[in-house]
Amino acid sequence: MFNLFTSAKTEKQGLQGYKITDVERTRKYGVAANSLRMLRAKASEKFKIAECRVYLAQDGVEVTDEDYFRTLPAQVLFVVADKDTIVKTDFELMYNAIKATHTELLNAGELARQFVNNNQPEISKILYDAQRGRDDLIKRSSRTEHEEWFEGIDDRAVKTKEEVMKRRGQDRIRGYFYKTKDELTKCSMYRANPIARELIDEMLELFRQLLLGFDYFSCMFDRSCQRRITLEEPDDKGDETDAQRIPPKKLKLVVKNSLGKNCRIERYNVALCGERGDFRCMGLWNDERCRYDGHRINPYASREHLILFQVWNLDHQVEISRAVLPSILDNVERMVAADADGVICKLHGRRGKKLSVITYFLELFTLHNLKLVHIVCHDKGVHELISNGAIICDRCEEYKYIKQFQRNVRSNEDALL
């Protein structure tokens, strides 16, 4: 049993490149090794030390274990020393060098510390006044109250910070829609197979209608939204026939009135910030929360914060390009195959009739699958999660909801025409 856990580590690995240096950092060599034992042997030969020890230059930790050695990245720098030598870290060497040549710089730091300690009441008042001024700017909403915040936003019809942030939220979700549309319609199956094209077009139209009904989740960045996550529109393209027949604002109302009481999406139509507009990073895709207290931002505070907020990302836990879209195309391919009558709904064991549009919608566009993260917490590696999208039958609640939603939309459209 224990071999199941240790075999991967004891397996012989290929050579990797590392760097070795002496305690004074005067000589440095590159060596290739596949084990700590090999590294020590080569280091002993280079530095003529019979029984050498190796330390990480960055923090001075001695490396004594083969398993730990294998976790270290290639090109890491080791300090080589004999058993009686005291090894200093990179920081200690740098500090001593600064101290030897720039004593006045270190003295200035000590004077600053003493000044703060001796004048705490006055400094506290300065910091309090600065925070109060920042709070005042955060509370301001209109263009006339905080003109600097709106610098570079040319649309004069936008009067408040909340309107700007609504559009920022819409733009991000709209981007996912057009990415989805582009990926699904450019595949060869879409161009060559009429049934596949019909299935994909129907799904995209349902996506578009649902997004209209939720205003492309404009409340996501809007602090005036009353519904908050627990912690807390430009018109569409004119190539869609519904948008041509019914004015966009009325179409949004049509879809919203067609959603019904049992819509699973409603719970994700919430703001990600508090009343002041404070956002907190939600952490890596596979973490429950962010590991860093400093990953917070309020884009309502200043133009600089608004610009910085652009590098905060909405991260798909189940990845859109690696998991969700391939799952859609795979299920479409199964439904248009020669033996498509044999495609079975896994839940009820009946013939499949549609794709699970709501499940895919939740994964592509909602906080069911999206996390707002600081750029440091945006892991672009493989997430190793699979889509829950599937082929469904007429007994599935999702199928019944989609059919009822489509009937409601047609009925509400007819009432306007």
Backbone hydrogen bonds in HBPLUS format (Angstrom, degrees):
<---DONOR---> <-ACCEPTOR-->    atom                        ^
c    i                          cat <-CA-CA->   ^        H-A-AA   ^      H-
h    n   atom  resd res      DA  || num        DHA   H-A  angle D-A-AA Bond
n    s   type  num  typ     dist DA aas  dist angle  dist       angle   num
A0004-LEU N   A0001-MET O   3.02 MM   3  5.57 146.2  2.14 111.5 120.5     1
A0005-PHE N   A0002-PHE O   3.04 MM   3  5.58 145.2  2.16 113.0 121.5     2
A0006-THR N   A0002-PHE O   3.31 MM   4  6.60 139.6  2.48 143.0 154.3     3
A0007-SER N   A0003-ASN O   2.96 MM   4  5.44 151.3  2.05 147.9 148.5     4
A0009-LYS N   A0006-THR O   3.11 MM   3  5.43 129.8  2.37 105.3 118.0     5
A0010-THR N   A0006-THR O   3.10 MM   4  6.31 151.6  2.18 155.8 164.2     6
A0011-GLU N   A0007-SER O   3.14 MM   4  6.08 126.7  2.44 142.3 153.1     7
A0016-GLN N   A0033-ALA O   2.98 MM  17  5.53 157.3  2.03 130.4 134.8     8
A0033-ALA N   A0016-GLN O   2.95 MM  17  5.53 156.5  2.01 149.7 152.9     9
A0075-GLN N   A0017-GLY O   2.64 MM  58  5.49 165.1  1.66 148.1 148.6    10
A0018-TYR N   A0031-VAL O   2.75 MM  13  5.41 159.2  1.80 164.7 171.2    11
A0031-VAL N   A0018-TYR O   2.90 MM  13  5.41 163.1  1.93 146.1 151.7    12
A0019-LYS N   A0076-VAL O   3.10 MM  57  6.07 169.6  2.12 152.8 149.5    13
A0078-PHE N   A0019-LYS O   2.81 MM  59  6.15 160.9  1.84 149.2 154.1    14
A0020-ILE N   A0029-TYR O   2.88 MM   9  5.38 159.7  1.92 151.8 158.3    15
A0029-TYR N   A0020-ILE O   2.87 MM   9  5.38 159.8  1.91 155.7 162.4    16
A0021-THR N   A0078-PHE O   2.91 MM  57  6.32 140.6  2.07 155.6 168.1    17
A0080-VAL N   A0021-THR O   2.82 MM  59  6.00 166.2  1.84 172.3 177.0    18
A0025-ARG N   A0022-ASP O   3.03 MM   3  5.20 157.3  2.08 109.1 116.4    19
A0039-LEU N   A0035-SER O   3.07 MM   4  6.35 159.0  2.11 146.6 152.6    20
A0040-ARG N   A0036-LEU O   2.92 MM   4  6.16 163.4  1.95 154.4 157.9    21
A0041-ALA N   A0037-ARG O   3.09 MM   4  6.30 157.7  2.14 144.6 150.8    22
A0042-LYS N   A0038-MET O   3.02 MM   4  6.27 162.8  2.05 153.2 156.9    23
A0043-ALA N   A0039-LEU O   2.87 MM   4  6.04 156.0  1.93 149.7 157.3    24
A0044-SER N   A0040-ARG O   2.84 MM   4  6.00 158.0  1.89 151.2 156.5    25
A0045-GLU N   A0041-ALA O   3.17 MM   4  6.40 153.0  2.25 141.0 147.8    26
A0046-LYS N   A0042-LYS O   2.98 MM   4  6.23 157.3  2.03 147.5 153.5    27
A0047-PHE N   A0043-ALA O   2.96 MM   4  6.08 170.2  1.97 157.3 159.1    28
A0048-LYS N   A0044-SER O   2.79 MM   4  5.28 113.4  2.24 133.9 145.8    29
A0049-ILE N   A0044-SER O   3.15 MM   5  4.77 141.8  2.31 121.9 131.8    30
A0053-ARG N   A0081-ALA O   2.68 MM  28  5.40 157.2  1.73 164.1 172.2    31
A0081-ALA N   A0053-ARG O   3.00 MM  28  5.40 161.4  2.04 152.8 158.2    32
A0063-VAL N   A0054-VAL O   2.96 MM   9  5.93 167.2  1.98 150.8 154.4    33
A0055-TYR N   A0079-VAL O   2.88 MM  24  5.01 149.2  1.98 139.5 149.5    34
A0079-VAL N   A0055-TYR O   2.70 MM  24  5.01 158.1  1.75 144.1 151.9    35
A0056-LEU N   A0061-VAL O   2.83 MM   5  5.33 158.3  1.88 145.3 150.0    36
A0060-GLY N   A0056-LEU O   2.69 MM   4  5.05 139.7  1.85 153.9 160.2    37
A0057-ALA N   A0077-LEU O   3.14 MM  20  5.82 177.9  2.14 147.0 146.6    38
A0090-ASP N   A0057-ALA O   3.02 MM  33  5.89 142.6  2.16 162.2 164.7    39
A0069-PHE N   A0065-ASP O   2.97 MM   4  6.17 155.1  2.04 146.9 154.6    40
A0070-ARG N   A0066-GLU O   3.06 MM   4  6.35 150.5  2.15 148.5 154.6    41
A0071-THR N   A0068-TYR O   3.00 MM   3  5.30 145.7  2.12 105.0 115.5    42
A0072-LEU N   A0069-PHE O   3.12 MM   3  5.53 158.2  2.17 111.1 117.8    43
A0085-THR N   A0082-ASP O   3.32 MM   3  5.73 167.5  2.34 116.2 119.9    44
A0093-LEU N   A0089-THR O   3.08 MM   4  6.38 161.0  2.12 152.6 157.3    45
A0094-MET N   A0090-ASP O   2.97 MM   4  6.18 158.5  2.02 148.1 154.2    46
A0095-TYR N   A0091-PHE O   2.81 MM   4  6.02 160.4  1.85 154.1 159.8    47
A0096-ASN N   A0092-GLU O   3.00 MM   4  6.16 163.0  2.03 147.6 151.8    48
A0097-ALA N   A0093-LEU O   3.01 MM   4  6.23 149.0  2.11 141.9 150.6    49
A0098-ILE N   A0094-MET O   2.92 MM   4  6.22 158.8  1.97 151.8 157.1    50
A0099-LYS N   A0095-TYR O   2.83 MM   4  6.02 160.0  1.87 150.8 157.2    51
A0100-ALA N   A0096-ASN O   2.96 MM   4  6.09 144.2  2.09 138.5 147.3    52
A0101-THR N   A0097-ALA O   3.22 MM   4  6.42 142.4  2.37 141.5 150.2    53
A0102-HIS N   A0098-ILE O   2.54 MM   4  5.15 152.2  1.62 155.1 160.2    54
A0105-LEU N   A0102-HIS O   3.04 MM   3  5.45 135.1  2.24 107.4 119.0    55
A0107-ASN N   A0103-THR O   2.92 MM   4  6.20 155.2  1.98 150.5 158.6    56
A0108-ALA N   A0104-GLU O   2.90 MM   4  6.06 146.9  2.01 138.9 147.0    57
A0109-GLY N   A0105-LEU O   3.20 MM   4  6.55 149.9  2.29 141.5 148.8    58
A0110-GLU N   A0106-LEU O   3.08 MM   4  6.43 153.9  2.15 147.1 153.9    59
A0111-LEU N   A0107-ASN O   2.86 MM   4  6.15 156.9  1.92 151.3 157.7    60
A0112-ALA N   A0108-ALA O   2.92 MM   4  6.15 154.5  1.99 147.0 153.6    61
A0113-ARG N   A0109-GLY O   3.07 MM   4  6.33 155.8  2.13 144.9 150.9    62
A0114-GLN N   A0110-GLU O   3.00 MM   4  6.29 159.2  2.05 149.2 154.6    63
A0115-PHE N   A0111-LEU O   2.85 MM   4  6.07 154.2  1.92 148.0 155.5    64
A0116-VAL N   A0112-ALA O   3.05 MM   4  6.29 159.0  2.09 149.7 154.2    65
A0117-ASN N   A0113-ARG O   3.05 MM   4  6.32 161.6  2.08 148.6 153.7    66
A0118-ASN N   A0114-GLN O   2.91 MM   4  6.08 151.3  1.99 149.3 156.9    67
A0119-ASN N   A0115-PHE O   3.04 MM   4  6.07 124.1  2.37 140.9 153.9    68
A0119-ASN N   A0116-VAL O   3.32 MM   3  5.28 144.6  2.46  96.3 106.1    69
A0123-ILE N   A0119-ASN O   3.02 MM   4  6.20 167.8  2.04 162.4 166.4    70
A0124-SER N   A0120-GLN O   2.82 MM   4  5.83 157.6  1.87 152.0 158.5    71
A0125-LYS N   A0121-PRO O   3.05 MM   4  6.29 150.8  2.14 144.7 152.0    72
A0126-ILE N   A0122-GLU O   3.05 MM   4  6.39 155.7  2.11 146.1 152.4    73
A0127-LEU N   A0123-ILE O   2.93 MM   4  6.20 164.7  1.95 155.0 158.4    74
A0128-TYR N   A0124-SER O   2.84 MM   4  6.01 151.3  1.92 143.4 152.2    75
A0129-ASP N   A0125-LYS O   2.87 MM   4  6.08 162.4  1.90 152.5 156.5    76
A0130-ALA N   A0126-ILE O   2.96 MM   4  6.18 154.6  2.02 145.6 153.0    77
A0131-GLN N   A0127-LEU O   2.92 MM   4  6.12 156.6  1.97 145.9 152.0    78
A0132-ARG N   A0128-TYR O   2.84 MM   4  6.08 155.0  1.91 148.7 156.2    79
A0133-GLY N   A0129-ASP O   2.92 MM   4  6.14 151.7  2.00 144.5 151.6    80
A0134-ARG N   A0130-ALA O   2.98 MM   4  6.26 151.3  2.07 142.8 150.8    81
A0135-ASP N   A0131-GLN O   2.81 MM   4  6.08 157.5  1.86 150.1 156.4    82
A0136-ASP N   A0132-ARG O   2.98 MM   4  6.20 148.0  2.09 140.7 149.1    83
A0137-LEU N   A0133-GLY O   3.15 MM   4  6.47 153.5  2.23 143.3 149.3    84
A0138-ILE N   A0134-ARG O   2.95 MM   4  6.25 153.6  2.02 149.9 157.8    85
A0139-LYS N   A0135-ASP O   3.06 MM   4  6.32 154.0  2.13 147.4 153.1    86
A0140-ARG N   A0136-ASP O   3.32 MM   4  6.60 139.8  2.49 140.4 150.0    87
A0161-LYS N   A0141-SER O   2.86 MM  20  5.38 148.3  1.96 144.3 154.3    88
A0145-GLU N   A0142-SER O   3.20 MM   3  5.29 133.0  2.44  97.6 109.7    89
A0146-HIS N   A0142-SER O   3.27 MM   4  6.52 141.0  2.43 146.7 156.2    90
A0143-ARG N   A0159-LYS O   2.74 MM  16  5.38 137.0  1.93 160.0 160.2    91
A0149-TRP N   A0146-HIS O   3.16 MM   3  5.74 134.2  2.38 112.3 122.4    92
A0150-PHE N   A0147-GLU O   3.05 MM   3  5.40 133.5  2.27 106.7 118.5    93
A0151-GLU N   A0148-GLU O   3.20 MM   3  5.32 165.6  2.22 108.4 111.9    94
A0153-ILE N   A0150-PHE O   2.95 MM   3  5.41 162.7  1.98 138.1 139.4    95
A0158-VAL N   A0155-ASP O   3.13 MM   3  5.81 160.0  2.17 115.7 121.3    96
A0164-VAL N   A0160-THR O   3.31 MM   4  6.70 155.0  2.38 144.3 150.5    97
A0165-MET N   A0161-LYS O   2.95 MM   4  6.28 164.4  1.97 158.4 161.9    98
A0166-LYS N   A0162-GLU O   2.90 MM   4  6.09 146.7  2.01 144.2 153.5    99
A0167-ARG N   A0163-GLU O   3.18 MM   4  6.43 160.2  2.22 145.8 149.7   100
A0168-ARG N   A0164-VAL O   3.00 MM   4  6.35 147.5  2.10 144.9 154.9   101
A0169-GLY N   A0165-MET O   3.03 MM   4  6.26 156.6  2.09 146.0 150.9   102
A0170-GLN N   A0166-LYS O   2.96 MM   4  6.28 162.1  1.99 151.5 156.7   103
A0171-ASP N   A0167-ARG O   2.82 MM   4  5.95 160.9  1.86 149.5 154.6   104
A0172-ARG N   A0168-ARG O   3.24 MM   4  6.48 153.9  2.31 142.8 148.3   105
A0173-ILE N   A0169-GLY O   3.25 MM   4  6.56 166.5  2.27 153.8 156.4   106
A0174-ARG N   A0170-GLN O   2.72 MM   4  5.83 164.0  1.74 159.9 165.6   107
A0175-GLY N   A0171-ASP O   2.93 MM   4  6.00 147.7  2.03 139.0 147.2   108
A0176-TYR N   A0172-ARG O   3.31 MM   4  6.70 145.7  2.44 139.3 147.0   109
A0176-TYR N   A0173-ILE O   3.06 MM   3  5.16 120.4  2.42  97.2 111.5   110
A0177-PHE N   A0173-ILE O   3.10 MM   4  6.51 149.1  2.20 146.5 155.2   111
A0178-TYR N   A0174-ARG O   3.02 MM   4  6.39 164.0  2.05 157.6 160.0   112
A0179-LYS N   A0175-GLY O   2.97 MM   4  6.12 147.1  2.08 142.8 152.5   113
A0180-THR N   A0176-TYR O   2.92 MM   4  6.06 159.4  1.96 144.6 150.2   114
A0181-LYS N   A0177-PHE O   2.83 MM   4  6.10 162.8  1.85 152.9 158.0   115
A0182-ASP N   A0178-TYR O   2.94 MM   4  5.93 159.5  1.99 138.6 144.3   116
A0183-GLU N   A0179-LYS O   2.98 MM   4  6.15 165.4  2.00 151.9 155.4   117
A0184-LEU N   A0180-THR O   3.01 MM   4  6.12 162.5  2.04 153.5 158.0   118
A0185-THR N   A0181-LYS O   3.05 MM   4  6.02 153.7  2.12 146.4 152.9   119
A0186-LYS N   A0182-ASP O   3.17 MM   4  6.02 129.2  2.44 141.5 150.6   120
A0191-ARG N   A0187-CYS O   3.43 MM   4  6.83 155.4  2.49 146.7 152.9   121
A0192-ALA N   A0188-SER O   2.91 MM   4  6.02 150.2  2.00 152.2 160.7   122
A0193-ASN N   A0189-MET O   2.96 MM   4  5.59 153.3  2.03 145.2 149.3   123
A0197-ARG N   A0193-ASN O   2.96 MM   4  6.22 159.6  2.01 153.8 160.3   124
A0198-GLU N   A0194-PRO O   2.93 MM   4  6.13 152.1  2.01 142.6 149.8   125
A0199-LEU N   A0195-ILE O   2.99 MM   4  6.27 160.9  2.03 150.7 155.3   126
A0200-ILE N   A0196-ALA O   2.94 MM   4  6.14 166.2  1.96 155.5 159.0   127
A0201-ASP N   A0197-ARG O   2.87 MM   4  5.92 161.7  1.90 147.3 153.2   128
A0202-GLU N   A0198-GLU O   2.97 MM   4  6.06 158.7  2.02 145.7 151.5   129
A0203-MET N   A0199-LEU O   3.06 MM   4  6.28 158.1  2.11 143.1 149.1   130
A0204-LEU N   A0200-ILE O   2.90 MM   4  6.13 165.8  1.92 155.5 159.0   131
A0205-GLU N   A0201-ASP O   2.92 MM   4  6.09 155.4  1.98 146.6 153.5   132
A0206-LEU N   A0202-GLU O   2.98 MM   4  6.23 155.0  2.04 146.9 153.6   133
A0207-PHE N   A0203-MET O   2.86 MM   4  6.15 157.3  1.91 151.0 158.0   134
A0208-ARG N   A0204-LEU O   2.88 MM   4  6.13 161.6  1.92 148.3 152.9   135
A0209-GLN N   A0205-GLU O   2.92 MM   4  6.15 160.1  1.96 148.5 153.7   136
A0210-LEU N   A0206-LEU O   2.94 MM   4  6.10 166.3  1.96 153.3 156.9   137
A0211-LEU N   A0207-PHE O   2.91 MM   4  6.11 160.2  1.95 153.4 159.2   138
A0212-LEU N   A0208-ARG O   2.92 MM   4  6.16 152.0  2.00 145.2 153.0   139
A0213-GLY N   A0209-GLN O   2.94 MM   4  6.23 155.3  2.00 147.1 154.0   140
A0214-PHE N   A0210-LEU O   3.10 MM   4  6.42 139.9  2.27 143.8 153.7   141
A0216-TYR N   A0211-LEU O   2.69 MM   5  4.76 170.3  1.70 149.9 149.3   142
A0215-ASP N   A0212-LEU O   3.01 MM   3  4.80 162.3  2.04 105.0 107.9   143
A0217-PHE N   A0214-PHE O   2.77 MM   3  5.41 141.5  1.91 118.8 129.3   144
A0218-SER N   A0215-ASP O   3.08 MM   3  5.74 129.0  2.35 117.3 126.6   145
A0220-MET N   A0217-PHE O   3.16 MM   3  5.77 168.0  2.17 118.0 121.7   146
A0222-ASP N   A0219-CYS O   3.11 MM   3  4.74 153.1  2.19  98.4 106.6   147
A0272-LEU N   A0220-MET O   2.83 MM  52  5.52 164.3  1.85 149.3 146.0   148
A0225-CYS N   A0222-ASP O   3.17 MM   3  5.71 164.4  2.19 114.6 119.4   149
A0271-ALA N   A0227-ARG O   2.82 MM  44  6.18 164.7  1.84 141.6 145.3   150
A0229-ILE N   A0232-GLU O   1.60 MM   3  3.45 105.1  1.01 135.0 107.7   151
A0229-ILE N   A0271-ALA O   2.79 MM  42  5.92 158.7  1.84 171.9 164.7   152
A0244-GLN N   A0241-THR O   3.02 MM   3  5.10 130.6  2.27  97.5 111.3   153
A0245-ARG N   A0241-THR O   3.08 MM   4  6.40 146.3  2.20 149.9 159.0   154
A0246-ILE N   A0242-ASP O   2.98 MM   4  6.09 161.3  2.01 158.8 162.6   155
A0250-LYS N   A0247-PRO O   3.01 MM   3  5.43 117.6  2.42 110.1 125.1   156
A0251-LEU N   A0247-PRO O   2.87 MM   4  6.10 151.7  1.95 154.6 163.6   157
A0252-LYS N   A0248-PRO O   2.93 MM   4  6.22 153.6  2.00 152.9 158.4   158
A0253-LEU N   A0249-LYS O   3.28 MM   4  6.56 153.9  2.36 138.6 145.0   159
A0254-VAL N   A0250-LYS O   2.83 MM   4  6.13 152.5  1.91 147.7 156.0   160
A0255-VAL N   A0251-LEU O   2.97 MM   4  6.26 165.0  1.99 156.5 158.0   161
A0256-LYS N   A0252-LYS O   2.90 MM   4  6.06 164.5  1.92 149.0 154.1   162
A0257-ASN N   A0253-LEU O   2.91 MM   4  6.02 158.5  1.95 149.5 154.6   163
A0258-SER N   A0255-VAL O   2.90 MM   3  4.96 145.3  2.02 101.0 112.4   164
A0259-LEU N   A0256-LYS O   3.43 MM   3  5.56 166.2  2.45 105.0 108.9   165
A0268-TYR N   A0265-ILE O   2.93 MM   3  5.74 159.6  1.97 127.6 133.8   166
A0269-ASN N   A0266-GLU O   3.05 MM   3  5.33 167.8  2.07 115.6 118.5   167
A0274-GLY N   A0278-ASP O   3.28 MM   4  5.47 147.1  2.40 131.8 139.6   168
A0277-GLY N   A0274-GLY O   3.03 MM   3  5.21 141.8  2.19 103.1 114.4   169
A0279-PHE N   A0297-ILE O   2.77 MM  18  5.34 171.7  1.78 163.1 166.1   170
A0297-ILE N   A0279-PHE O   3.01 MM  18  5.34 156.0  2.07 146.1 150.8   171
A0281-CYS N   A0295-HIS O   3.01 MM  14  5.52 166.7  2.03 162.5 159.5   172
A0282-MET N   A0372-LEU O   2.87 MM  90  5.72 160.1  1.91 160.5 167.2   173
A0287-ASP N   A0284-LEU O   2.94 MM   3  5.17 170.8  1.95 119.2 120.7   174
A0295-HIS N   A0292-TYR O   3.35 MM   3  5.72 169.2  2.36 110.9 114.0   175
A0296-ARG N   A0294-GLY O   2.83 MM   2  5.59 133.0  2.05 108.3  93.6   176
A0301-ALA N   A0298-ASN O   3.05 MM   3  5.67 168.3  2.06 121.3 125.0   177
A0306-LEU N   A0302-SER O   3.01 MM   4  6.31 150.8  2.10 145.0 153.8   178
A0307-ILE N   A0303-ARG O   2.94 MM   4  6.24 153.4  2.01 150.0 156.3   179
A0308-LEU N   A0304-GLU O   2.93 MM   4  6.21 161.2  1.96 148.4 153.9   180
A0309-PHE N   A0305-HIS O   2.95 MM   4  6.08 141.9  2.09 141.6 151.3   181
A0310-GLN N   A0307-ILE O   3.08 MM   3  5.56 152.8  2.16 110.1 118.1   182
A0311-VAL N   A0308-LEU O   3.09 MM   3  5.86 159.3  2.13 119.8 124.6   183
A0312-TRP N   A0309-PHE O   3.09 MM   3  5.27 160.2  2.13 106.1 112.3   184
A0313-ASN N   A0373-VAL O   2.85 MM  60  5.34 151.7  1.93 160.6 160.7   185
A0373-VAL N   A0313-ASN O   2.78 MM  60  5.34 166.5  1.80 159.5 164.3   186
A0315-ASP N   A0371-LYS O   2.79 MM  56  5.18 168.6  1.80 153.7 152.3   187
A0371-LYS N   A0315-ASP O   2.98 MM  56  5.18 144.6  2.11 131.9 143.0   188
A0317-GLN N   A0369-ASN O   2.90 MM  52  5.58 170.5  1.91 166.2 169.1   189
A0323-ALA N   A0319-GLU O   2.99 MM   4  5.27 141.0  2.15 129.2 136.8   190
A0324-VAL N   A0319-GLU O   2.95 MM   5  6.30 163.1  1.98 153.1 158.7   191
A0325-LEU N   A0320-ILE O   3.00 MM   5  5.93 173.5  2.00 157.1 159.2   192
A0327-SER N   A0323-ALA O   3.05 MM   4  6.04 146.8  2.16 140.6 149.7   193
A0328-ILE N   A0324-VAL O   3.04 MM   4  6.41 153.1  2.11 151.1 158.4   194
A0329-LEU N   A0325-LEU O   3.06 MM   4  6.33 170.4  2.07 159.8 160.7   195
A0330-ASP N   A0326-PRO O   2.89 MM   4  5.99 153.0  1.97 144.0 152.0   196
A0331-ASN N   A0327-SER O   3.00 MM   4  6.18 159.9  2.04 149.1 153.6   197
A0332-VAL N   A0328-ILE O   2.91 MM   4  6.15 154.2  1.98 152.2 160.2   198
A0333-GLU N   A0329-LEU O   2.93 MM   4  6.07 159.7  1.98 144.8 150.4   199
A0334-ARG N   A0330-ASP O   3.06 MM   4  6.34 148.4  2.17 140.6 149.0   200
A0335-MET N   A0331-ASN O   3.06 MM   4  6.28 148.2  2.17 140.9 148.9   201
A0335-MET N   A0332-VAL O   3.06 MM   3  5.11 118.1  2.46  94.7 110.1   202
A0336-VAL N   A0332-VAL O   3.07 MM   4  6.36 135.2  2.28 148.1 159.8   203
A0340-ALA N   A0337-ALA O   3.00 MM   3  5.03 137.9  2.18 124.6 119.1   204
A0342-GLY N   A0339-ASP O   2.79 MM   3  5.63 161.4  1.83 125.4 131.9   205
A0343-VAL N   A0340-ALA O   3.00 MM   3  5.35 168.5  2.01 116.9 118.4   206
A0352-GLY N   A0343-VAL O   2.79 MM   9  5.61 171.7  1.80 143.4 144.9   207
A0345-CYS N   A0350-ARG O   2.64 MM   5  5.35 168.4  1.66 168.0 170.1   208
A0349-GLY N   A0345-CYS O   2.74 MM   4  5.18 137.6  1.92 150.5 158.1   209
A0353-LYS N   A0392-ILE O   2.75 MM  39  6.06 168.6  1.76 155.6 155.7   210
A0354-LYS N   A0392-ILE O   3.26 MM  38  5.49 166.6  2.28 146.7 149.8   211
A0392-ILE N   A0354-LYS O   2.83 MM  38  5.49 164.6  1.85 154.7 160.0   212
A0357-VAL N   A0355-LEU O   2.82 MM   2  5.59 122.5  2.16 114.7  97.7   213
A0356-SER N   A0390-ALA O   2.90 MM  34  5.51 146.4  2.01 166.6 164.9   214
A0360-TYR N   A0356-SER O   3.12 MM   4  6.42 167.0  2.14 158.1 161.8   215
A0361-PHE N   A0357-VAL O   2.81 MM   4  5.96 152.4  1.88 147.9 156.8   216
A0362-LEU N   A0358-ILE O   2.90 MM   4  6.12 160.5  1.94 152.2 156.2   217
A0363-GLU N   A0359-THR O   3.14 MM   4  6.39 151.2  2.22 143.9 151.4   218
A0364-LEU N   A0360-TYR O   2.94 MM   4  6.11 145.7  2.06 147.7 156.9   219
A0365-PHE N   A0361-PHE O   2.97 MM   4  5.88 169.6  1.98 158.9 160.6   220
A0369-ASN N   A0366-THR O   3.10 MM   3  6.06 164.1  2.13 122.8 125.3   221
A0370-LEU N   A0366-THR O   3.05 MM   4  6.02 131.3  2.29 131.4 143.8   222
A0377-CYS N   A0374-HIS O   2.84 MM   3  5.37 137.5  2.02 115.4 127.2   223
A0378-HIS N   A0375-ILE O   3.26 MM   3  5.14 164.0  2.29 102.2 105.3   224
A0396-CYS N   A0393-CYS O   3.15 MM   3  5.66 158.1  2.21 114.1 120.4   225
A0399-TYR N   A0396-CYS O   3.09 MM   3  5.22 119.3  2.47  98.7 112.8   226
A0400-LYS N   A0396-CYS O   3.09 MM   4  6.48 163.2  2.12 154.9 158.8   227
A0401-TYR N   A0397-GLU O   2.87 MM   4  6.09 155.9  1.93 148.1 154.9   228
A0402-ILE N   A0398-GLU O   2.99 MM   4  6.19 164.1  2.02 149.4 153.1   229
A0403-LYS N   A0399-TYR O   3.03 MM   4  6.29 168.6  2.05 156.1 158.6   230
A0404-GLN N   A0400-LYS O   2.98 MM   4  6.16 160.3  2.02 147.4 152.9   231
A0405-PHE N   A0401-TYR O   2.81 MM   4  5.97 159.3  1.85 153.9 160.2   232
A0406-GLN N   A0402-ILE O   2.94 MM   4  6.18 159.7  1.98 152.8 157.6   233
A0407-ARG N   A0403-LYS O   3.03 MM   4  6.31 153.8  2.11 144.3 151.5   234
A0408-ASN N   A0404-GLN O   2.88 MM   4  6.12 158.4  1.93 150.2 156.3   235
A0409-VAL N   A0405-PHE O   2.94 MM   4  6.19 158.9  1.98 151.9 157.1   236
A0410-ARG N   A0406-GLN O   3.09 MM   4  6.30 166.5  2.11 147.8 150.9   237
A0411-SER N   A0407-ARG O   2.94 MM   4  6.11 159.5  1.98 149.6 155.8   238
A0412-ASN N   A0408-ASN O   2.89 MM   4  6.08 163.3  1.91 152.8 156.9   239
A0413-GLU N   A0409-VAL O   2.85 MM   4  6.01 152.1  1.93 149.6 157.9   240
A0414-ASP N   A0410-ARG O   2.94 MM   4  6.10 162.6  1.97 148.3 152.7   241
A0415-ALA N   A0411-SER O   3.15 MM   4  6.38 144.0  2.29 139.2 148.6   242
A0416-LEU N   A0413-GLU O   2.95 MM   3  5.29 138.0  2.13 104.6 116.6   243
A0417-LEU N   A0413-GLU O   3.12 MM   4  6.41 138.2  2.30 148.1 160.2   244
